[in-house]
Amino acid sequence: QVQLVESGGGLVQPGGSLRLSCAASGSIFGIDTMGWYRQAPGKQRELVARITSGGTTNYADSVTGRFTISRDNPKNTVYLQMESLKPEDTAVYYCRIVVLPRRYIYWGQGTQVTVSS
């Protein structure tokens, strides 16, 4: 079994910053892609950013230039640095990982990010 623990969400004013973390533990041979998704009230869950095992990243257009995804492989942890936050970034943020060798997918429990003055 694999467990994911997210942290770093909270309330921040527009223009502020937050850093999310997601640490994986348990029976992990290796991790392929790690990513962050978000879901706002009344909307579908959407991809925010992801990073491959080789370090290739891609971002949603809405966060490009403001968010940065990174990973620490020895710690099985993925981060999302969020800058210049906007009210429309308000959502529950979920991490998602693909565990090798069978490419099982695991989701974090979600962490609330609220951008408001």
C-alpha positions, 0 to 999 in steps of 0.5 A: 500500500502507498500513502500520500500526505499533503500539506501547505494549503491555506488562506492567502491574499491575492498576489501571495504565495504558497508551497504545497508538498505531497510525500509518498510512503509505503511499498514504493519501487519507484515513481513515474509521473507526479502531478498536482490537480485541482477542483473548484466548487462546481467544476471538474478536476483539472490538471495543474502541473506534472513532472516526469521521473526525468524531470520534464514538466508541463503546466496548465495555461492558467498557471504557467509562469506562476507555478513551479512543480518540482520533486525530491526523488529520495524523499518521494515528495512532490512540491508545487510552488505557487506565486502571484495567486489569484482568486480563481486559483481557489480550489482543493488541490490533489497530488497524484502519483504513478507507482512503478512497476505496475503504474498504479495511480494514487491520489492524495486526500486534498488540501484547500487553497483559498485566495481571498482578501 
